Amino acid sequence: MDTDNGFEFINKQLYDWCTANGVTFTRSRSYHKNDKCFVEQKNDYAVRRFVGYMRYDSDQEFEALKKVYTVLNLLLNYFYPTQKIINKTRIGAKVHTIYEQCKTPYERLLESPLVPHASKLLAMKQREQLSIVELKQKLDRAIADLVIIHKNKRNSA
């Protein structure tokens, strides 16, 4: 188990549980204190922009979030391109960053020599059945349902 360095993750009970169950417990990467900002960046991109900052803690909200993420995962993996850093060079106080061309995770999967051909065929078959317009409409409905459930919870409390 590799956790964030926050106190909510690092405690004696969790460490004892990991030890008793044979789970290796680690904290971030050694000598990389700034890992958290990269995790938070992805949280902003893949979570907060779509579902906001509200606290979803009921069973109904959990089920609604599952519907949101089912559709969102397809959109993010098949249709929304991202950039990856190829190289960073520091020259004095300036940092020069070189990015690769924007690609979707799906495109990266197809280009990877490490992914078996059978897996690529499954991904291609799934991609053929997807429509970005339909997925976006489903996502909008799922987010609207989540917001309604959250408002109803707040109003009844």
C-alpha positions as CSV (number, residue, x, y, z in Angstrom):
1,M,0.0,0.0,0.0
2,D,1.5,3.3,-1.1
3,T,-0.2,6.2,0.6
4,D,0.1,9.9,0.6
5,N,2.2,11.3,3.5
6,G,-0.8,12.9,5.2
7,F,-1.8,12.0,8.8
8,E,-5.1,10.7,7.6
9,F,-3.2,7.9,5.9
10,I,-0.3,7.3,8.3
11,N,-1.4,6.0,11.6
12,K,-0.6,3.1,13.9
13,Q,-3.8,1.2,13.2
14,L,-3.2,1.1,9.5
15,Y,0.4,0.2,9.9
16,D,-0.5,-2.7,12.3
17,W,-3.2,-3.9,9.9
18,C,-0.8,-3.9,7.0
19,T,1.8,-5.8,9.1
20,A,-0.8,-8.4,10.3
21,N,-2.1,-9.0,6.7
22,G,1.2,-9.1,4.9
23,V,0.7,-5.8,3.1
24,T,3.8,-3.8,2.4
25,F,3.2,-0.2,3.6
26,T,5.1,2.6,1.9
27,R,4.9,6.4,1.9
28,S,5.2,8.1,-1.4
29,R,8.5,7.7,-3.3
30,S,11.7,8.1,-1.4
31,Y,13.3,11.5,-1.8
32,H,10.3,12.8,-3.8
33,K,8.4,15.0,-1.4
34,N,6.6,16.8,-4.1
35,D,4.7,13.8,-5.5
36,K,1.4,15.0,-4.0
37,C,1.1,17.9,-6.5
38,F,0.9,15.5,-9.4
39,V,-1.8,13.4,-7.8
40,E,-3.8,16.6,-7.0
41,Q,-3.4,17.8,-10.5
42,K,-5.0,14.6,-11.8
43,N,-7.7,14.9,-9.2
44,D,-8.5,18.4,-10.5
45,Y,-8.6,17.3,-14.1
46,A,-10.4,14.0,-13.7
47,V,-12.5,14.6,-10.6
48,R,-13.2,18.2,-9.5
49,R,-13.9,19.6,-13.0
50,F,-16.7,17.1,-13.5
51,V,-18.2,16.4,-10.0
52,G,-17.2,19.6,-8.1
53,Y,-16.1,19.9,-4.5
54,M,-19.2,18.8,-2.7
55,R,-19.0,16.0,-0.1
56,Y,-20.7,12.9,-1.4
57,D,-21.2,10.5,1.5
58,S,-24.6,8.8,1.1
59,D,-25.2,5.4,-0.6
60,Q,-27.4,7.2,-3.2
61,E,-24.5,9.6,-4.0
62,F,-22.1,6.7,-4.2
63,E,-24.3,4.9,-6.8
64,A,-24.7,8.1,-8.8
65,L,-20.9,8.7,-8.7
66,K,-20.3,5.2,-10.1
67,K,-22.6,6.1,-13.0
68,V,-20.6,9.3,-13.6
69,Y,-17.3,7.6,-13.5
70,T,-18.4,4.7,-15.7
71,V,-19.0,7.2,-18.5
72,L,-16.2,9.6,-17.6
73,N,-13.6,6.9,-17.8
74,L,-14.6,6.1,-21.4
75,L,-14.5,9.7,-22.4
76,L,-11.1,10.3,-20.7
77,N,-9.5,7.1,-22.1
78,Y,-10.9,7.1,-25.6
79,F,-11.6,10.8,-26.5
80,Y,-9.8,13.3,-24.3
81,P,-6.1,13.8,-25.3
82,T,-3.4,14.6,-22.7
83,Q,0.2,15.7,-22.9
84,K,3.1,13.9,-21.5
85,I,6.5,15.5,-20.7
86,I,9.3,14.0,-22.7
87,N,12.2,16.1,-21.3
88,K,12.8,18.8,-18.7
89,T,16.0,20.8,-18.8
90,R,17.0,23.5,-16.3
91,I,19.2,26.2,-17.7
92,G,19.9,28.6,-14.9
93,A,16.6,29.7,-13.4
94,K,14.6,28.7,-16.5
95,V,13.2,25.3,-17.0
96,H,12.6,24.2,-20.6
97,T,10.0,21.5,-21.0
98,I,9.4,19.4,-24.1
99,Y,6.1,17.7,-24.5
100,E,5.1,14.9,-26.8
101,Q,2.2,15.4,-29.2
102,C,-1.3,15.2,-27.5
103,K,-2.7,11.7,-27.6
104,T,-5.5,9.9,-25.9
105,P,-4.7,7.0,-23.5
106,Y,-6.3,4.8,-26.1
107,E,-3.8,5.9,-28.8
108,R,-0.9,5.3,-26.4
109,L,-2.2,1.8,-25.7
110,L,-2.3,1.0,-29.4
111,E,1.2,2.3,-29.9
112,S,2.7,0.5,-26.9
113,P,4.8,-2.6,-27.7
114,L,4.2,-3.8,-24.1
115,V,0.4,-4.3,-24.6
116,P,-0.6,-7.7,-26.0
117,H,-2.3,-7.7,-29.4
118,A,-5.4,-9.3,-28.0
119,S,-5.9,-6.4,-25.6
120,K,-5.5,-3.9,-28.4
121,L,-8.2,-5.7,-30.4
122,L,-10.6,-5.6,-27.4
123,A,-9.9,-1.8,-27.0
124,M,-10.5,-1.2,-30.8
125,K,-13.7,-3.2,-30.7
126,Q,-14.9,-1.2,-27.7
127,R,-13.9,2.1,-29.4
128,E,-16.0,1.3,-32.5
129,Q,-19.1,1.0,-30.3
130,L,-18.6,4.4,-28.7
131,S,-19.9,7.8,-29.7
132,I,-18.4,10.9,-28.1
133,V,-21.8,12.8,-28.4
134,E,-23.7,10.0,-26.7
135,L,-21.1,9.6,-23.9
136,K,-21.1,13.4,-23.3
137,Q,-24.9,13.4,-23.1
138,K,-24.9,10.5,-20.7
139,L,-22.2,12.2,-18.6
140,D,-24.2,15.4,-18.4
141,R,-27.3,13.4,-17.3
142,A,-25.3,11.4,-14.7
143,I,-23.8,14.6,-13.2
144,A,-27.2,16.3,-13.1
145,D,-28.7,13.2,-11.3
146,L,-25.8,13.4,-8.8
147,V,-26.4,17.1,-8.1
148,I,-30.1,16.5,-7.6
149,I,-29.4,13.7,-5.1
150,H,-26.9,15.9,-3.3
151,K,-29.4,18.8,-3.1
152,N,-32.2,16.6,-1.9
153,K,-29.9,15.2,0.8
154,R,-29.0,18.7,2.0
155,N,-32.6,19.9,2.0
156,S,-33.8,16.9,4.0
157,A,-31.0,17.4,6.6
